[in-house]
Amino acid sequence: PWLRTPVSFTAVAHVAYVLSYLTAASAALPLIDPLPTSRERVKLGLDAAMVVLGGGMLIWHGVVAPQLMAENGAAARVLAMVYPACDLFLATCGATLLLRCPDGARRRPVLLIVGAFTVVIARDLLTGIPRIGDPLALSLVRESCTLTFFVLLTMAIQSEQLRLEGADGPANSPPLHTTLIPYGAVIS
């Protein structure tokens, strides 16, 4: 029976968009150094919890609550909660990256990825604020943010590949599946 109901293009786009968050966050995982002690893991967990709680309160009061109070359908209400949750996920990943990022040559790709996360969160905040200014100008800003996100991710990929080829040489490069993950984020 579910095959007979038409699937709208926007529903497929929303699913792909939410999956792009996961892919973008997983692109940064190979850049994080493992934590050697349980004490450092607890400290990082507490730092991430502070980001989630603080960001969650801001997102709830600024974006989610007004959208839930609006006279929208069930799908709009679900999306009003899913997208801010994804933004909070990216903010937590970005904070974790900055806290666990090593100094030196590996810092540049991390900063580019965190910049890409920041641009996406800014774009989503603009999308969540209804009727500010000219709709055409707002759409142009959102599309510019999307393109900037992809450019920053591509620059992070290139920066990390150049670092791996220059410093370690091709013999010591990471496994293929970890180097292909960022391309999935750009494609999605």
N, C-alpha and C positions, 0 to 999 in steps of 0.2 A: 504493500500500500504506500509506503513512503517514496517509492520510485515514481509513482504516478503524480505526486505533487511537484509542481515546477520549482526549481531552485533558482532564486533570483541571483543576478550577477553581484549585487551588493553583499549578499550573504557569503558568497565565495570569496569576495574581496576582504570581508571582515575576518574570515578564517585565515586567509593568507597573511593579512596584516598582523594578526595576533601571533601567528607562527614566526613572522619575521622578528618579533621581539626575542623569542627564544633562540633563534638562529644568531641574531646579533650578539646576544649575551654569551652564547657558547663560543663565539669567535674569539672572545677574550680569555677563555679558560686556559689555553696553553701558555699564556703570558704570566699566570700567577704562580709564584713559587709556593711549594708546599710548606705548611707550618710545622716546624720541628718539635715543638713542645705543646702539651695540652694547655698550659697557661696561656700561650699565644693564641691558641684556638679559642679559648674562652674570651680573651680580650677582643678578638676579631668578631666573635659572635655578639658580644655586648655592643660593640660599635655598630654592627649591622642592625641590631635591634633598635638602637637609638635612631638610626636613619629611617627604618621602617615605621616606628611609632611617630616620630616627628613629621615625616613626609605623609604618613597616612592621615594624621589629623588635618594637615593643610589641604590635602587632596579631598578629604571627606567634606570639610566645611566649605571649600572654595569651588569644587567641581561636582562631586557626587550628590550631595544633599540638594543643591538647587535643581539638578537634573531629575532627581527622583520626585521632587515636589511638583515639577512641571506636568502638564497634562499630556503625557506621551503614552505610547503603547508599551506592551511588555518587552518587545525587542529593544526599543530605545532605552528602556530602563536597565536592561541587562547590559547593553553596550555602555551605558553611563557608568557602570561599575567595572566592566572588564578593561576598558582602555586605561582608566586611572590606575587600576591594579597593575597593569603591564608597565605603565610609567614608573610606578613605585618599584617594581621589580628591576627596571633598568637603573633607577637611581641607586638602589641597593647594590647592584652589580658594579656600577661606576664607583661608588664609595669603597667597595671591597677592593676594586682594582687599584684605586689610589692609595689605600692603606697597605696593600701587599705588593705594590709595584717596586721593583728594584730600581736603583739609580743606574745611570749609564745609558747605553745604547737601547736597552729594552724599554726605557721610559717613554720614548717618542711614540711608538705605536700605541701604548696604553693611553697616553694623553689624547691622541687622535681618536681612539675609540670612545673615551669618556666625552670628548667633544661631540662626537656623533650622537651619543646617548642624550647629551644636553640639548642638542638641536631638535631631536625627536620629541623630547619632553616639552620643549617650548612650543613646537608645532601643535602638539596635542592640547596644550593649554589654550592656544589660540582657537583651536577647533571647539573646545568646550565652552568658550565664552561667546554666547550668542549676541548677534547684532551689535558688534562694535565696528563702527566706521563703514566704509564702502565694502560690500560683499566681494566685488571683483578684486579690490586691493588685498583683502584678507585671503582670498583664494590664491592670489599671486604669492603672498608671503608664505602660505602653507606649502605651496609647490616648491618654492625656493628652499624652504627648510628641508623638504624631502630630498631634493637634489644635493643639498649640502651634506646631508646625512650619508648619502651614497658616496659622495666624493671623499669625505673624511674616512669612511670605512675602506675605500679603495686605497687611499694614501697610507692607512695603517697596514694594510696587506703588503703594499710595496715596500714600506719602511722595514717591516719585519723580515721580508724575503731578502732584501738587500743586506740586512744585518746578518742573517743566517749564512748567506753566500759569502760575505766578506770576512766575517770573523771566524766562523766555524768550518767553512768549506762545505761542499756538497756531501762529503762523507759523514759528517756529524749532524746533518739536518734532521728535524723531527719526522715522525712517521707521516705518511701521505695523508691519512685521515685528519690529522690535526692541522695540516696546512691548507686543506680544502674547505674547512668549516667557514672561514670568513667569506669565501666566494658564495656560499649558500645564502649568507645574509644579504649580500649585494644582489643576488639573483631574485630573492624573495621580495 
